[in-house]
């Protein structure tokens, strides 16, 4: 027998108002045995916000607490034999491999969700665990880490013991990061006659001690030694065509290859220039940086639209590698001067609605390695900043300079826990979108992209406004192909709603836990997995909108509902459709 219960007010501290958006959360707990038991956890009014709950030890932190890194294999799909036969590597280690979808770490397919954190901008090591714990609690599984040649001795670059996050190390020698000389030691700028960042002999000689020091301190902390370092970036945002530029990259790569460094070498292209994919200085994994809102926070409600060519660019540039964004906009620096708009404006420009629309648009482009610059900005101490910025490097990021959390962190965590919980999403084919006819959507004002796992047929419809800058309310329905046939969703509720600058992932044939399936859900998945003897899926959505989910149940169903705003339908067939009305 399958038992479904609607229990209003069971978990009260799950209401949040975020720019007039009221999030409502539901938890489905499923016994994987003879019976399937579900409990819908509906919020009552409370002054405790979801931001506070997610930041603390609330229910939504289940994944971070119940599934530490060493135990998270239960949530991550194992590669099939056909996968492993097609993997690429740098031929120096098989512990970091990849295919055209995503990375494999220790033989396990993984979606890299990372944030930039500069330890030199928080030069108190005892405070670093606070940042790393917040990063991990948000569902991120990696950090991107610049080291600054001009500030530190090589031994200070030593990666610290892993706290459940991987490290992509970015030692330059040039890093930019709004620092004076871009991180290059000042003695080099005054004593080296040759062109910096080329293969000029005296510049080559100048960085030897620094890079060799980085190598020495990094080798024992590579993934192959049980450490967190999975990749090392070569320099920063450079072009391949300048005189001596490609040769400079080749010299840096030779320094790593003539050492015990075995992890892949990466690169971050400042634009769609296809640099260092092939030819002299080519790296193992190519990445594209993107800051679609730029760096002027003066008008924080004025958006530039979502770039629409990301997927096409990747397919043209490097389709055999996973799509990697080494830096994607997580905020903005604030310019020095009396007209500077301030970091709160930057936080609004790149706020939770920006994260909702633009971050999911990266997913829609089939990107599987993403790092947000910055997740924590910190402080540019002393003479560290270059002349265009000032001491604070708060960056309008999800974690403020004083380490407090923001609404951006809450949205980042919603996305992070979904990704941590959804191993089927780590391998998806880009099927098409509503403009090509691949997605049947009822309203052209809405736009959706379809991704599908080729092994399980789990599908992910990523929807946003066609005009990504629109603040209008848009409603639509989707016609989707499922294991139960073609269905127009929602079936009972009137529509799916986009409340202005909002993006949603509508899942179909979404498998979770040991033996549970969402046939579809127009509510968003926060967490899905197995806790104890139960399969659990935790859904959420705007409390002012309708939502609907359909589950495939085994055996007869016993239904209980304690709210008139929740209805159950089709309970005698394979589907059990649960509809949530506005006002929950």
C-alpha positions in Angstrom: 0.0 0.0 0.0 1.1 3.5 -0.7 0.2 6.2 1.8 0.2 9.9 1.0 -0.4 12.5 3.7 -0.8 16.2 3.4 0.2 17.7 6.7 -0.1 21.5 7.0 2.2 23.3 9.4 4.4 20.3 10.1 7.6 22.2 9.4 6.8 25.8 10.0 10.1 27.6 9.5 10.1 27.3 5.7 8.4 30.5 4.6 10.5 33.1 2.9 9.6 36.4 1.3 12.2 37.5 -1.3 11.4 40.6 -3.3 7.6 39.9 -3.0 8.1 36.2 -3.8 6.8 33.8 -1.1 8.5 30.4 -1.3 6.5 27.4 -0.2 8.2 24.1 0.5 7.0 20.5 0.5 8.8 17.4 1.5 7.9 13.9 0.1 9.2 11.0 2.2 8.9 7.7 0.5 9.4 4.3 2.0 11.1 2.0 -0.5 9.7 -1.3 0.7 6.2 -2.8 0.1 4.8 0.7 0.7 5.5 4.1 -0.4 4.8 6.8 2.1 4.7 10.5 1.3 4.3 13.4 3.7 3.7 16.8 2.3 5.2 19.4 4.6 3.4 22.6 4.3 4.4 25.9 6.1 2.3 28.1 8.3 3.1 31.7 8.9 6.4 32.2 10.6 8.9 35.0 11.1 11.8 32.6 10.5 13.0 32.9 6.9 14.2 30.2 4.6 17.5 32.1 4.4 18.0 31.6 8.1 16.9 27.9 8.0 19.1 27.1 5.0 22.1 28.9 6.6 21.7 27.0 9.8 20.9 23.4 10.7 17.4 23.3 9.2 15.9 20.5 7.2 17.2 21.8 3.9 20.8 21.2 5.0 20.2 17.5 5.0 22.5 16.8 2.1 25.4 18.6 3.6 25.0 16.9 7.0 23.8 13.4 6.1 26.0 13.0 3.0 29.5 14.2 3.8 32.0 13.9 0.9 33.2 10.4 1.8 29.6 9.1 1.9 28.1 10.9 -1.0 28.5 8.1 -3.5 24.9 7.1 -2.9 23.9 10.4 -4.6 26.2 10.3 -7.5 25.8 8.0 -10.5 28.5 5.5 -11.3 29.9 5.5 -14.9 28.6 2.7 -17.1 31.1 0.6 -18.9 30.3 2.4 -22.1 31.2 5.7 -20.4 34.6 4.6 -19.1 35.6 3.3 -22.5 35.2 6.8 -24.0 36.9 8.9 -21.3 39.7 11.4 -22.0 42.6 12.3 -19.8 45.9 14.1 -19.8 47.6 10.7 -19.8 49.2 11.6 -16.4 46.5 10.3 -14.1 43.2 8.4 -14.5 41.8 9.9 -11.3 40.7 13.0 -13.2 39.1 12.2 -16.5 36.3 13.6 -18.7 34.0 13.1 -21.6 31.9 15.5 -23.6 29.5 15.8 -20.7 31.3 16.2 -17.4 34.3 15.3 -15.2 35.0 11.9 -13.6 36.8 12.1 -10.3 38.0 8.8 -8.9 35.9 7.1 -11.5 32.8 8.9 -10.5 30.8 11.3 -12.8 30.5 14.7 -11.1 29.1 18.2 -11.8 31.6 20.7 -10.6 29.8 23.6 -8.8 32.5 26.0 -7.5 32.9 29.5 -6.1 36.0 31.8 -6.0 37.6 32.4 -2.6 40.9 34.2 -2.1 42.6 33.3 1.1 44.8 36.3 0.8 41.7 38.5 1.1 40.9 36.8 4.4 44.4 36.4 5.9 43.3 34.7 9.1 43.5 30.9 8.6 41.2 30.2 11.5 38.4 31.9 9.6 38.8 29.9 6.4 36.8 26.9 7.7 33.8 29.3 8.2 33.9 30.1 4.5 34.5 26.5 3.4 31.7 25.2 5.6 29.3 27.8 4.1 30.4 26.9 0.6 29.8 23.2 1.3 26.5 23.8 3.0 25.3 25.7 -0.1 25.7 22.5 -2.2 29.0 23.6 -3.8 31.6 20.9 -4.1 34.7 23.0 -5.1 36.4 26.3 -4.7 38.5 28.2 -7.2 41.6 29.6 -5.6 44.0 32.3 -6.9 47.4 32.6 -5.3 49.2 35.9 -5.5 52.9 35.9 -6.4 53.5 39.4 -5.1 52.0 38.7 -1.7 53.1 35.3 -0.6 56.0 32.9 -0.3 55.4 29.7 -2.2 55.0 27.7 1.0 51.9 29.8 1.7 50.2 28.4 -1.3 49.8 25.0 0.4 46.2 23.8 0.0 44.7 23.1 3.3 43.1 19.8 4.4 39.9 19.1 2.5 36.7 20.1 4.2 34.4 18.4 1.6 35.4 20.6 -1.3 37.7 20.2 -4.3 40.2 22.9 -5.3 41.0 24.3 -8.7 44.3 26.1 -8.1 45.0 29.2 -10.1 48.5 30.4 -9.4 49.0 32.7 -12.4 51.7 34.0 -12.4 49.3 36.7 -13.6 45.9 36.6 -12.0 44.3 40.1 -12.4 41.7 39.9 -9.6 41.7 43.7 -9.4 45.1 43.5 -7.7 48.1 45.8 -8.3 50.2 44.4 -11.2 47.7 41.6 -11.5 49.5 39.6 -8.9 53.0 39.8 -10.5 55.6 40.6 -7.9 56.6 44.3 -8.1 60.3 43.6 -8.3 59.5 41.9 -11.6 57.8 44.9 -13.0 60.8 47.1 -12.3 63.8 44.7 -12.9 62.7 42.5 -15.9 63.4 44.2 -19.2 61.6 41.7 -21.4 57.9 41.8 -22.2 56.0 40.3 -19.2 53.8 37.3 -19.8 55.8 36.2 -22.8 58.7 33.8 -23.4 61.2 36.6 -22.8 64.2 35.0 -21.1 64.4 37.2 -18.1 60.6 37.0 -17.5 60.9 33.2 -17.8 63.7 33.2 -15.2 61.7 35.5 -12.9 58.8 33.1 -12.3 60.8 29.9 -11.8 61.2 30.0 -8.0 57.5 31.0 -7.6 56.1 28.2 -9.8 58.5 25.6 -8.5 57.4 26.6 -5.0 53.7 26.2 -6.0 54.6 22.8 -7.5 56.4 21.6 -4.4 53.6 22.6 -2.0 50.8 21.3 -4.3 52.1 17.9 -5.2 51.1 16.1 -1.9 47.7 17.7 -2.0 46.6 16.4 -5.5 43.6 14.2 -5.7 46.0 11.3 -6.5 47.5 11.7 -3.0 44.1 11.9 -1.3 44.1 15.7 -1.5 41.6 18.2 -2.9 43.5 19.6 -5.9 41.9 18.4 -9.1 43.2 21.0 -11.7 45.7 23.8 -12.1 45.0 26.9 -14.3 47.7 28.3 -16.6 48.0 32.1 -16.1 44.7 34.1 -16.6 42.6 35.4 -19.5 45.2 35.6 -22.2 45.3 35.4 -26.0 47.2 32.8 -28.0 48.1 35.0 -31.0 50.5 37.6 -29.5 54.3 37.4 -30.0 55.7 34.9 -27.4 52.3 34.4 -25.7 51.7 30.8 -26.7 55.3 30.0 -26.1 54.9 31.4 -22.6 52.0 29.1 -21.9 54.0 26.2 -23.3 56.9 27.0 -20.8 54.5 27.1 -17.9 53.0 23.8 -18.9 56.5 22.3 -19.3 57.3 23.3 -15.7 54.3 21.4 -14.5 54.8 18.4 -16.8 58.5 18.1 -15.7 57.4 17.7 -12.1 55.2 15.4 -10.1 52.1 17.5 -10.9 49.7 15.1 -12.7 46.3 16.8 -12.5 44.9 18.5 -15.7 45.9 22.0 -16.7 43.1 24.4 -17.6 42.6 27.9 -19.1 40.0 30.6 -18.9 39.3 32.5 -22.1 38.1 36.1 -21.5 35.8 35.9 -24.5 34.7 33.5 -27.2 38.2 33.5 -28.8 38.9 29.7 -28.9 42.3 30.4 -27.4 44.5 27.5 -26.2 42.2 24.7 -27.4 44.7 23.5 -30.0 48.2 24.5 -31.1 51.1 25.8 -29.1 50.3 26.1 -25.4 47.0 24.2 -25.6 45.7 23.1 -22.2 43.9 19.9 -21.2 40.5 21.5 -20.4 39.4 24.8 -22.0 37.0 27.2 -20.2 35.1 30.4 -21.0 34.7 33.3 -18.6 31.5 35.4 -18.7 30.3 38.5 -16.9 27.0 39.2 -18.8 26.0 42.2 -16.6 29.4 43.9 -16.8 30.7 46.0 -13.9 28.6 49.1 -13.7 26.2 48.7 -10.7 24.7 52.2 -11.1 21.4 50.9 -12.4 20.9 47.6 -10.7 17.5 46.8 -12.1 18.6 47.3 -15.7 19.7 44.0 -17.1 21.6 42.9 -20.2 19.9 39.8 -21.7 21.0 36.2 -21.4 23.5 35.3 -24.1 21.8 32.9 -26.4 24.9 31.3 -28.2 26.7 29.6 -25.3 25.7 26.1 -26.3 26.5 26.7 -30.0 29.9 28.2 -29.1 30.8 25.2 -27.1 29.7 22.8 -29.8 31.8 24.6 -32.3 34.9 25.2 -30.0 35.4 22.1 -27.9 32.5 19.6 -27.9 34.7 16.7 -26.8 35.3 18.4 -23.5 32.7 19.3 -20.8 31.5 22.9 -21.0 33.5 24.8 -18.4 32.9 28.3 -17.0 36.0 29.0 -14.8 34.6 32.4 -14.0 30.9 33.3 -14.2 29.6 36.5 -12.7 28.9 36.1 -9.0 28.9 39.8 -8.3 30.9 42.8 -9.5 33.7 45.0 -8.2 32.8 48.5 -7.3 34.9 51.3 -8.8 36.8 53.7 -6.6 35.5 57.3 -6.5 32.8 59.6 -5.3 30.2 58.3 -7.8 30.7 54.6 -6.9 27.3 53.0 -6.5 28.3 50.7 -3.7 28.3 47.0 -3.2 24.7 46.7 -2.3 23.9 47.9 -5.8 26.2 45.2 -7.1 24.5 42.6 -5.0 21.1 43.7 -6.4 22.3 43.7 -10.0 23.5 40.1 -9.6 20.9 39.1 -7.0 18.8 36.0 -6.4 16.7 36.7 -9.5 19.9 37.1 -11.6 21.1 33.8 -10.2 17.8 32.1 -11.0 17.8 33.2 -14.6 21.4 33.3 -15.6 22.8 30.4 -13.6 20.0 28.1 -14.9 20.7 29.5 -18.4 24.2 28.0 -18.0 22.6 24.7 -17.2 20.5 25.1 -20.3 23.7 25.5 -22.3 24.7 22.1 -20.9 27.6 23.5 -18.8 28.7 21.0 -16.2 31.7 22.8 -14.7 30.9 26.2 -13.3 32.7 28.5 -10.8 31.2 31.7 -9.6 33.5 34.7 -9.2 33.2 35.6 -6.3 31.3 33.4 -3.7 33.2 35.4 -1.0 35.1 38.5 -1.9 36.8 39.7 1.3 39.1 42.6 1.7 42.0 44.0 -0.4 44.4 44.8 2.4 47.2 47.4 2.2 48.4 48.2 -1.3 46.8 45.0 -2.7 44.1 46.6 -4.9 44.8 48.2 -8.3 43.9 51.9 -8.6 40.5 51.4 -10.0 39.0 49.8 -6.8 39.2 50.3 -3.1 39.9 48.3 0.1 36.6 46.4 0.3 36.3 43.5 -2.2 32.9 42.5 -1.0 32.0 42.0 -4.7 28.3 41.9 -4.0 28.8 38.2 -3.5 26.6 35.6 -1.9 28.7 35.7 1.3 29.3 39.3 2.4 32.7 40.7 3.3 31.8 40.3 7.0 30.9 36.7 6.2 27.2 37.2 6.7 24.8 35.4 4.3 22.5 37.0 1.9 19.4 36.3 -0.3 21.9 35.3 -3.0 23.3 32.6 -0.8 19.8 31.2 -0.3 19.1 31.0 -4.1 22.6 29.5 -4.6 21.8 26.9 -2.0 18.5 26.0 -3.6 20.4 25.3 -6.9 23.4 23.6 -5.2 21.2 21.1 -3.3 19.3 20.3 -6.5 22.6 19.6 -8.4 24.0 17.6 -5.5 20.8 15.5 -5.5 20.4 15.0 -9.2 23.1 12.7 -10.6 21.0 12.2 -13.8 21.6 15.8 -14.6 25.4 15.3 -14.8 25.1 13.6 -18.2 22.5 15.2 -20.5 22.1 15.6 -24.2 21.0 19.0 -25.4 17.9 18.2 -27.4 16.7 21.7 -28.4 14.5 24.5 -27.3 11.1 26.0 -28.0 12.4 28.2 -30.8 13.5 25.1 -32.8 10.3 23.1 -32.1 12.1 20.6 -29.8 9.9 21.9 -26.9 6.2 22.2 -27.2 5.3 25.3 -25.1 1.8 26.9 -25.1 3.0 30.5 -24.9 5.8 32.0 -27.0 6.5 34.6 -24.3 8.0 31.7 -22.4 11.2 29.9 -23.6 12.4 26.5 -22.6 15.4 24.2 -23.3 15.2 20.5 -23.1 18.1 18.4 -21.7 17.8 14.6 -21.5 19.9 11.9 -19.9 20.6 9.4 -22.6 20.8 6.5 -20.2 17.7 7.0 -18.1 15.6 9.3 -20.2 15.2 11.7 -17.3 14.4 15.0 -18.8 14.9 18.6 -17.7 12.9 21.5 -19.2 14.6 24.7 -18.2 12.2 27.6 -18.6 12.5 31.4 -18.5 11.0 34.4 -20.1 11.8 34.7 -23.8 12.8 38.2 -23.0 15.1 37.3 -20.1 15.0 40.9 -18.8 11.2 40.9 -18.5 9.5 41.5 -15.2 6.1 40.4 -16.4 4.2 37.4 -15.1 3.9 34.7 -17.7 1.9 31.5 -17.7 2.2 28.5 -19.9 1.8 24.7 -20.2 4.3 22.2 -21.6 3.6 19.0 -23.6 6.2 16.5 -22.5 7.1 12.9 -23.5 7.3 10.6 -20.4 7.5 6.9 -19.7 3.7 7.1 -19.2 3.2 8.7 -22.6 2.8 12.3 -23.9 1.3 14.6 -21.3 0.4 18.2 -21.2 1.5 19.5 -17.8 0.2 20.5 -15.5 -2.7 18.1 -15.8 -5.0 19.5 -13.1 -3.6 22.9 -12.2 -4.2 25.6 -14.8 -0.6 26.5 -15.7 3.0 26.9 -14.9 3.9 30.5 -13.8 7.1 32.5 -14.2 6.9 35.4 -11.8 9.1 38.0 -13.7 12.8 37.4 -13.6 12.6 33.7 -12.7 13.7 30.4 -14.2 12.5 27.0 -13.4 13.5 23.4 -14.0 10.5 21.1 -14.8 11.6 17.5 -14.4 10.2 14.4 -16.0 11.0 10.7 -15.3 13.2 12.0 -12.5 14.6 9.1 -10.4 15.7 9.5 -6.8 16.6 7.4 -3.9 16.5 3.6 -4.3 13.3 3.1 -6.3 11.3 6.3 -6.6 10.3 8.4 -9.6 8.7 11.8 -10.2 6.9 11.3 -13.5 6.9 15.1 -13.6 7.0 18.1 -11.3 6.3 21.8 -12.0 7.5 22.5 -8.5 11.3 22.8 -8.1 13.4 20.0 -6.6 15.4 21.2 -3.6 16.6 17.8 -2.3 16.2 14.3 -3.5 17.9 11.2 -2.0 17.7 8.5 0.6 17.6 9.2 4.3 17.7 6.1 6.4 15.1 3.6 4.9 13.2 6.4 3.1 13.5 7.9 -0.4 13.0 11.6 0.0 12.2 14.4 -2.4 11.8 18.0 -1.1 10.0 20.4 -3.5 9.4 24.1 -3.3 7.8 26.9 -5.2 6.3 30.4 -5.0 3.4 30.3 -2.6 1.4 32.6 -4.9 1.6 30.1 -7.8 0.0 26.7 -8.5 2.3 23.7 -8.6 1.8 20.1 -9.4 3.8 16.8 -9.2 3.0 13.3 -10.4 4.5 10.2 -8.9 4.5 6.6 -10.0 3.2 4.5 -7.1 3.3 0.8 -6.6 0.2 -0.9 -5.2 -3.0 0.7 -3.9 -2.8 4.1 -2.4 -4.2 5.4 0.9 -4.6 9.2 0.7 -4.8 11.7 3.5 -5.1 15.5 3.0 -5.5 18.0 5.8 -5.6 21.1 3.5 -8.2 22.2 1.1 -5.4 23.7 -1.0 -4.0 20.2 -1.8 -5.7 17.7 -4.0 -4.9 14.2 -5.2 -6.0 12.8 -8.5 -5.7 9.6 -10.7 -4.8 7.6 -7.6 -6.2 4.3 -9.1 -3.7 4.3 -12.0 0.0 4.4 -12.2 0.1 8.1 -11.6 -0.7 9.9 -8.4 -1.1 13.6 -9.2 -0.7 16.1 -6.3 -1.8 19.7 -7.0 -1.0 22.7 -4.8 -3.2 25.8 -5.1 -2.0 29.3 -4.5 -2.0 30.4 -0.8 -0.3 27.5 0.8 
